Amino acid sequence: MGQGAQSVTADREIVISRVIDAPRELVFEAFTEVRHLSRWWGPAGFRTTTRAFEFHVGGEWVFVLHGPDGTDYSEWISWTEITPPERIALRHGESRDDPNAFESVLTFAADGAGTRIEMQTVFPTRQLRDEAAEKYHAIEAGEQTLGNLAAYVGEIVRKGAED
């Protein structure tokens, strides 16, 4: 992203990154198949129930996040760009017509034998970004979600090494 473009959205974005000790293709695959997503998606203590899943540009993932306190959160994602195994862009909200839906770009870069994943999320307004960060703990939740991903693909790598 160019310097000019970044300064336009900087006050509306959250960027989280992590190096995961697994090959890029596996980390990317963990985002593209519902059998994987349901095993790791969400912050610590959350579970995911998928209602619909179509991984292609224009496809949707409709799911419910079940919080550790019993609260259910309806979620909706539409894939807007898919470039295997490098990049996924998506729109994420509570439903298809959510006026507060946000855009996220996930990049997957080889980092030695591992993968550096970066999640850049741009909210429609600074206020929505601040609310996500303060009320919903979006930064910690994003870091926990990537931690769950790292643990999940790490287990796949370890099992593969044992076979």
Backbone torsions as a table, in degrees:
resi	resn	phi	psi	omega
1	MET	NA	134.9	-178.4
2	GLY	-70.6	158.3	-177.9
3	GLN	-58.6	-42.0	-179.8
4	GLY	-62.7	-43.5	-178.6
5	ALA	-65.5	-38.9	-178.4
6	GLN	-64.9	-40.2	-177.7
7	SER	-67.9	-25.2	179.5
8	VAL	-69.3	-36.1	-175.4
9	THR	-108.5	-1.8	-172.8
10	ALA	-54.5	-36.9	-178.4
11	ASP	-80.7	-0.8	180.0
12	ARG	-118.8	9.0	-172.8
13	GLU	-120.9	158.0	171.4
14	ILE	-127.5	130.5	179.3
15	VAL	-123.6	127.3	179.5
16	ILE	-128.2	136.5	176.4
17	SER	-139.2	161.2	-179.2
18	ARG	-160.3	145.4	171.1
19	VAL	-96.1	128.1	-178.0
20	ILE	-113.4	133.6	-175.9
21	ASP	-82.8	68.1	178.9
22	ALA	-160.2	154.4	-179.9
23	PRO	-63.6	147.7	-177.2
24	ARG	-54.9	-42.0	-177.8
25	GLU	-61.4	-38.8	179.3
26	LEU	-69.9	-42.9	179.2
27	VAL	-62.8	-43.4	177.7
28	PHE	-61.9	-45.3	-179.7
29	GLU	-59.4	-35.1	-179.8
30	ALA	-63.0	-21.8	176.6
31	PHE	-90.3	-13.8	-168.8
32	THR	-108.0	-9.0	-177.7
33	GLU	-124.6	128.1	-175.7
34	VAL	-60.8	-30.8	179.0
35	ARG	-62.0	-28.3	175.7
36	HIS	-84.9	-49.5	-174.7
37	LEU	-54.2	-41.6	-176.5
38	SER	-66.5	-15.3	-178.4
39	ARG	-88.9	-20.8	-174.6
40	TRP	-135.4	-15.5	-171.2
41	TRP	-65.5	135.0	173.4
42	GLY	109.7	164.2	179.3
43	PRO	-69.2	172.3	179.5
44	ALA	-54.1	131.7	176.4
45	GLY	87.6	-6.6	-179.6
46	PHE	-94.3	151.5	172.7
47	ARG	-121.2	157.7	-178.2
48	THR	-123.6	131.7	172.4
49	THR	-117.4	119.8	-178.7
50	THR	-88.1	132.7	176.7
51	ARG	-98.6	-36.6	178.9
52	ALA	-153.7	145.5	-179.1
53	PHE	-151.1	118.5	175.3
54	GLU	-135.9	105.3	-177.5
55	PHE	-91.9	88.5	171.8
56	HIS	-161.4	160.1	179.3
57	VAL	-56.8	126.5	-176.1
58	GLY	91.4	-13.1	178.0
59	GLY	-75.7	165.7	-176.6
60	GLU	-128.2	151.5	169.5
61	TRP	-120.7	113.8	178.0
62	VAL	-109.9	123.9	-174.9
63	PHE	-150.6	168.5	176.1
64	VAL	-121.5	129.1	171.7
65	LEU	-93.8	125.3	179.0
66	HIS	-100.2	112.9	-179.1
67	GLY	-74.8	158.5	-179.4
68	PRO	-63.4	-20.3	179.1
69	ASP	-91.2	4.9	179.0
70	GLY	94.1	-5.3	178.7
71	THR	-74.9	136.1	176.5
72	ASP	-103.9	136.9	179.6
73	TYR	-119.9	114.0	176.3
74	SER	-72.4	133.2	-177.1
75	GLU	-133.1	152.9	-180.0
76	TRP	-144.8	133.8	175.8
77	ILE	-131.8	138.2	171.3
78	SER	-121.8	130.3	-178.7
79	TRP	-80.1	125.2	-178.2
80	THR	-107.4	-19.2	176.5
81	GLU	-156.7	136.7	177.5
82	ILE	-137.5	118.2	177.3
83	THR	-128.9	88.8	-177.4
84	PRO	-64.8	144.0	-15.5
85	PRO	-97.4	35.8	-169.3
86	GLU	-102.2	-35.7	-166.3
87	ARG	-155.7	141.6	172.1
88	ILE	-135.1	129.5	173.3
89	ALA	-116.1	144.1	-175.4
90	LEU	-151.7	162.7	172.6
91	ARG	-115.5	133.7	-171.2
92	HIS	-133.2	127.8	176.7
93	GLY	-155.3	-168.3	177.3
94	GLU	-80.0	-26.6	-180.0
95	SER	-158.6	172.6	-177.9
96	ARG	-57.1	-36.6	-175.8
97	ASP	-100.5	20.6	-179.5
98	ASP	-66.8	114.9	-179.3
99	PRO	-68.7	-16.0	-179.8
100	ASN	-100.5	12.0	179.2
101	ALA	-58.3	149.2	-179.0
102	PHE	-120.4	164.4	-179.5
103	GLU	-105.7	139.3	175.5
104	SER	-131.2	144.5	172.9
105	VAL	-124.2	125.0	176.9
106	LEU	-108.3	127.3	176.0
107	THR	-116.9	143.5	-177.3
108	PHE	-123.5	112.8	-178.2
109	ALA	-122.6	136.0	175.4
110	ALA	-61.1	137.3	179.5
111	ASP	-138.5	86.9	-171.7
112	GLY	64.4	-128.5	177.5
113	ALA	-85.2	-5.1	-177.6
114	GLY	-106.5	-163.0	-177.1
115	THR	-136.5	131.3	171.2
116	ARG	-95.9	117.6	177.0
117	ILE	-106.0	134.5	175.9
118	GLU	-124.7	132.8	179.1
119	MET	-116.4	109.5	178.1
120	GLN	-107.7	120.1	-178.8
121	THR	-116.0	130.0	178.5
122	VAL	-117.8	121.5	179.8
123	PHE	-91.0	156.1	-180.0
124	PRO	-60.3	-33.4	-179.7
125	THR	-138.9	161.7	176.1
126	ARG	-63.9	-37.4	-179.9
127	GLN	-61.6	-41.1	178.1
128	LEU	-67.0	-37.1	175.8
129	ARG	-63.2	-46.2	-179.3
130	ASP	-63.4	-40.3	178.2
131	GLU	-64.3	-43.2	178.5
132	ALA	-60.3	-42.3	-178.3
133	ALA	-70.8	-42.7	-173.5
134	GLU	-86.2	-48.3	-175.4
135	LYS	-80.9	-40.7	-175.4
136	TYR	-105.0	3.3	176.8
137	HIS	52.8	46.9	-173.0
138	ALA	-59.2	-35.6	-178.7
139	ILE	-68.8	-50.2	178.9
140	GLU	-63.1	-41.3	-179.9
141	ALA	-63.3	-40.5	177.5
142	GLY	-64.5	-41.8	178.5
143	GLU	-65.2	-39.6	178.0
144	GLN	-66.1	-39.6	179.1
145	THR	-62.4	-45.2	177.6
146	LEU	-66.9	-31.4	174.1
147	GLY	-64.3	-41.6	176.3
148	ASN	-62.5	-41.7	177.4
149	LEU	-60.8	-46.6	-179.1
150	ALA	-59.9	-43.7	179.8
151	ALA	-65.5	-41.4	-178.1
152	TYR	-64.9	-51.7	-178.7
153	VAL	-70.5	-29.2	175.5
154	GLY	-61.6	-38.8	177.7
155	GLU	-66.3	-39.6	177.5
156	ILE	-62.3	-43.6	179.5
157	VAL	-62.9	-45.0	179.5
158	ARG	-62.7	-43.7	179.0
159	LYS	-62.7	-38.7	178.0
160	GLY	-63.8	-36.2	-180.0
161	ALA	-71.2	-28.6	179.5
162	GLU	-77.2	-26.5	-177.5
163	ASP	-72.5	NA	NA
